[in-house]
Amino acid sequence: MFLLYFRAAFGILFSGFNPLFVLVAVGQAAGAYGIANEKRWGYTLGVAMAFAPAALRILFFGPGALLSRDPIGLLFEIALIALLLHPQSKDYQRLWFS
């Protein structure tokens, strides 16, 4: 949840106000809010928005841009995806989220 908020804040600050990247940042913030309030839609949106920056980078710049454009950002994206899709996170969301 904190990584989603962190990525959303920096996404808005450093997006150059590109509407597509601002939309992803707003989606990340909404997903984090949903996870904080234990909503299933928040978890689903959070997972989708965790994959969105890498997908957009591949779409606009090609597969080689994943490592060459922002390697530190890529590490945060991978960490966020790994934390959201970890079996303990999935079990927690399955049991407790409404």
DRENPA-3360 file (N, C-alpha, C; in nm, 2 decimals, always signed):
BEGIN
1 = MFLLYFRA = +0.08/-0.12/+0.00/+0.00/+0.00/+0.00/+0.09/+0.13/+0.00 ~ +0.19/+0.13/+0.08/+0.28/+0.24/+0.09/+0.36/+0.26/-0.04 ~ +0.40/+0.15/-0.10/+0.47/+0.16/-0.23/+0.37/+0.22/-0.34 ~ +0.25/+0.18/-0.33/+0.15/+0.24/-0.43/+0.14/+0.39/-0.41 ~ +0.12/+0.43/-0.29/+0.11/+0.58/-0.26/+0.24/+0.65/-0.30 ~ +0.36/+0.59/-0.27/+0.49/+0.64/-0.31/+0.50/+0.65/-0.46 ~ +0.46/+0.55/-0.53/+0.47/+0.55/-0.68/+0.37/+0.65/-0.74 ~ +0.26/+0.66/-0.68/+0.16/+0.76/-0.73/+0.21/+0.90/-0.71;
9 = AFGILFSG = +0.26/+0.93/-0.59/+0.31/+1.07/-0.57/+0.43/+1.11/-0.67 ~ +0.52/+1.02/-0.68/+0.63/+1.04/-0.77/+0.59/+1.04/-0.92 ~ +0.49/+0.96/-0.95/+0.44/+0.95/-1.08/+0.37/+1.08/-1.12 ~ +0.30/+1.15/-1.03/+0.24/+1.28/-1.06/+0.35/+1.38/-1.07 ~ +0.45/+1.38/-0.98/+0.55/+1.48/-0.98/+0.64/+1.48/-1.11 ~ +0.68/+1.35/-1.15/+0.77/+1.34/-1.26/+0.71/+1.29/-1.39 ~ +0.58/+1.30/-1.41/+0.52/+1.25/-1.53/+0.52/+1.36/-1.64 ~ +0.56/+1.48/-1.61/+0.55/+1.59/-1.71/+0.41/+1.62/-1.74;
17 = FNPLFVLV = +0.32/+1.58/-1.65/+0.17/+1.60/-1.67/+0.12/+1.54/-1.80 ~ +0.18/+1.43/-1.84/+0.13/+1.35/-1.95/+0.00/+1.29/-1.89 ~ -0.12/+1.31/-1.96/-0.24/+1.26/-1.91/-0.25/+1.11/-1.88 ~ -0.18/+1.03/-1.96/-0.18/+0.88/-1.94/-0.11/+0.85/-1.82 ~ +0.01/+0.91/-1.79/+0.09/+0.87/-1.67/+0.02/+0.93/-1.55 ~ -0.05/+1.04/-1.56/-0.12/+1.10/-1.45/-0.24/+1.01/-1.41 ~ -0.30/+0.95/-1.51/-0.41/+0.86/-1.49/-0.36/+0.73/-1.42 ~ -0.25/+0.68/-1.46/-0.19/+0.56/-1.39/-0.16/+0.60/-1.24;
25 = AVGQAAGA = -0.10/+0.72/-1.22/-0.07/+0.76/-1.08/-0.20/+0.77/-1.00 ~ -0.31/+0.83/-1.06/-0.43/+0.83/-0.98/-0.49/+0.69/-0.96 ~ -0.47/+0.60/-1.05/-0.51/+0.47/-1.03/-0.44/+0.40/-0.92 ~ -0.31/+0.43/-0.91/-0.22/+0.37/-0.81/-0.27/+0.42/-0.67 ~ -0.30/+0.55/-0.66/-0.35/+0.61/-0.54/-0.48/+0.55/-0.50 ~ -0.57/+0.53/-0.60/-0.70/+0.48/-0.57/-0.69/+0.33/-0.52 ~ -0.60/+0.26/-0.59/-0.57/+0.12/-0.55/-0.52/+0.11/-0.40 ~ -0.43/+0.20/-0.37/-0.38/+0.20/-0.23/-0.48/+0.23/-0.13;
33 = YGIANEKR = -0.57/+0.33/-0.17/-0.68/+0.36/-0.08/-0.78/+0.24/-0.06 ~ -0.80/+0.17/-0.17/-0.89/+0.05/-0.16/-0.83/-0.06/-0.07 ~ -0.70/-0.08/-0.09/-0.63/-0.18/-0.01/-0.63/-0.13/+0.14 ~ -0.61/-0.01/+0.17/-0.61/+0.04/+0.30/-0.74/+0.02/+0.37 ~ -0.85/+0.03/+0.29/-0.98/+0.01/+0.34/-1.04/-0.14/+0.32 ~ -0.95/-0.23/+0.29/-0.97/-0.37/+0.27/-1.09/-0.40/+0.17 ~ -1.08/-0.34/+0.06/-1.17/-0.36/-0.05/-1.11/-0.45/-0.16 ~ -1.18/-0.54/-0.21/-1.13/-0.63/-0.32/-1.10/-0.55/-0.44;
41 = WGYTLGVA = -1.18/-0.45/-0.48/-1.15/-0.37/-0.60/-1.02/-0.30/-0.58 ~ -0.99/-0.26/-0.46/-0.86/-0.19/-0.44/-0.74/-0.28/-0.46 ~ -0.75/-0.41/-0.42/-0.64/-0.50/-0.45/-0.63/-0.53/-0.60 ~ -0.74/-0.55/-0.66/-0.74/-0.57/-0.81/-0.68/-0.45/-0.88 ~ -0.73/-0.33/-0.85/-0.68/-0.21/-0.91/-0.53/-0.19/-0.88 ~ -0.49/-0.22/-0.76/-0.35/-0.21/-0.72/-0.26/-0.30/-0.80 ~ -0.30/-0.42/-0.82/-0.22/-0.52/-0.90/-0.22/-0.47/-1.05 ~ -0.33/-0.42/-1.10/-0.33/-0.37/-1.24/-0.24/-0.25/-1.25;
49 = MAFAPAAL = -0.25/-0.16/-1.16/-0.17/-0.04/-1.17/-0.02/-0.06/-1.13 ~ +0.01/-0.18/-1.07/+0.15/-0.21/-1.05/+0.22/-0.25/-1.18 ~ +0.14/-0.32/-1.26/+0.19/-0.36/-1.40/+0.18/-0.25/-1.50 ~ +0.10/-0.15/-1.48/+0.08/-0.05/-1.58/+0.20/+0.03/-1.62 ~ +0.29/+0.08/-1.53/+0.41/+0.16/-1.57/+0.50/+0.08/-1.66 ~ +0.52/-0.05/-1.63/+0.61/-0.13/-1.71/+0.55/-0.16/-1.85 ~ +0.42/-0.18/-1.85/+0.35/-0.21/-1.98/+0.35/-0.08/-2.06 ~ +0.33/+0.03/-2.01/+0.34/+0.16/-2.08/+0.48/+0.19/-2.14;
57 = RILFFGPG = +0.58/+0.16/-2.05/+0.71/+0.18/-2.10/+0.75/+0.09/-2.22 ~ +0.70/-0.04/-2.21/+0.73/-0.13/-2.32/+0.65/-0.08/-2.45 ~ +0.53/-0.04/-2.43/+0.44/+0.01/-2.54/+0.50/+0.13/-2.61 ~ +0.55/+0.23/-2.53/+0.60/+0.35/-2.59/+0.74/+0.34/-2.64 ~ +0.83/+0.27/-2.56/+0.97/+0.28/-2.59/+1.03/+0.14/-2.64 ~ +0.95/+0.03/-2.63/+1.01/-0.10/-2.67/+1.06/-0.17/-2.55 ~ +1.08/-0.30/-2.56/+1.12/-0.39/-2.45/+1.26/-0.35/-2.39 ~ +1.35/-0.29/-2.48/+1.48/-0.26/-2.43/+1.48/-0.14/-2.33;
65 = ALLSRDPI = +1.37/-0.07/-2.32/+1.36/+0.05/-2.24/+1.34/+0.01/-2.09 ~ +1.31/-0.11/-2.06/+1.28/-0.15/-1.92/+1.41/-0.13/-1.84 ~ +1.52/-0.17/-1.88/+1.64/-0.15/-1.80/+1.72/-0.02/-1.83 ~ +1.71/+0.03/-1.95/+1.79/+0.14/-1.99/+1.73/+0.28/-1.94 ~ +1.60/+0.29/-1.93/+1.54/+0.42/-1.90/+1.54/+0.46/-1.75 ~ +1.51/+0.36/-1.67/+1.50/+0.39/-1.52/+1.52/+0.26/-1.44 ~ +1.64/+0.22/-1.42/+1.66/+0.09/-1.35/+1.61/+0.10/-1.20 ~ +1.62/+0.21/-1.13/+1.58/+0.22/-1.00/+1.42/+0.21/-0.99;
73 = GLLFEIAL = +1.36/+0.28/-1.08/+1.21/+0.27/-1.09/+1.16/+0.13/-1.12 ~ +1.24/+0.06/-1.21/+1.21/-0.08/-1.24/+1.22/-0.17/-1.11 ~ +1.32/-0.14/-1.03/+1.33/-0.22/-0.91/+1.21/-0.20/-0.82 ~ +1.16/-0.07/-0.81/+1.04/-0.05/-0.73/+0.92/-0.11/-0.79 ~ +0.91/-0.11/-0.92/+0.79/-0.18/-0.98/+0.79/-0.33/-0.96 ~ +0.91/-0.39/-0.97/+0.92/-0.53/-0.94/+0.89/-0.57/-0.80 ~ +0.94/-0.48/-0.71/+0.91/-0.50/-0.56/+0.76/-0.49/-0.54 ~ +0.70/-0.39/-0.60/+0.55/-0.37/-0.57/+0.47/-0.49/-0.63;
81 = IALLLHPQ = +0.51/-0.54/-0.75/+0.44/-0.65/-0.80/+0.46/-0.78/-0.72 ~ +0.58/-0.80/-0.67/+0.62/-0.92/-0.59/+0.54/-0.91/-0.46 ~ +0.53/-0.79/-0.40/+0.46/-0.78/-0.27/+0.31/-0.80/-0.28 ~ +0.26/-0.75/-0.39/+0.11/-0.77/-0.41/+0.07/-0.91/-0.45 ~ +0.16/-0.98/-0.52/+0.13/-1.11/-0.57/+0.19/-1.22/-0.48 ~ +0.25/-1.19/-0.37/+0.30/-1.28/-0.27/+0.19/-1.37/-0.22 ~ +0.21/-1.50/-0.20/+0.10/-1.58/-0.15/+0.04/-1.53/-0.01 ~ +0.12/-1.47/+0.08/+0.06/-1.42/+0.20/-0.03/-1.30/+0.18;
89 = SKDYQRLW = +0.00/-1.22/+0.08/-0.08/-1.10/+0.05/-0.21/-1.15/-0.01 ~ -0.20/-1.25/-0.11/-0.32/-1.30/-0.17/-0.41/-1.37/-0.07 ~ -0.35/-1.45/+0.02/-0.44/-1.51/+0.12/-0.51/-1.41/+0.21 ~ -0.43/-1.31/+0.25/-0.49/-1.21/+0.34/-0.61/-1.14/+0.27 ~ -0.59/-1.10/+0.15/-0.69/-1.03/+0.07/-0.81/-1.13/+0.05 ~ -0.79/-1.25/+0.03/-0.89/-1.35/+0.01/-0.98/-1.37/+0.13 ~ -0.91/-1.37/+0.25/-0.98/-1.39/+0.37/-1.05/-1.27/+0.43 ~ -0.99/-1.15/+0.42/-1.04/-1.04/+0.50/-1.10/-0.93/+0.42;
97 = FS = -1.07/-0.92/+0.29/-1.13/-0.81/+0.21/-1.27/-0.84/+0.18 ~ -1.35/-0.73/+0.17/-1.49/-0.75/+0.14/-1.52/-0.70/+0.00;
% end
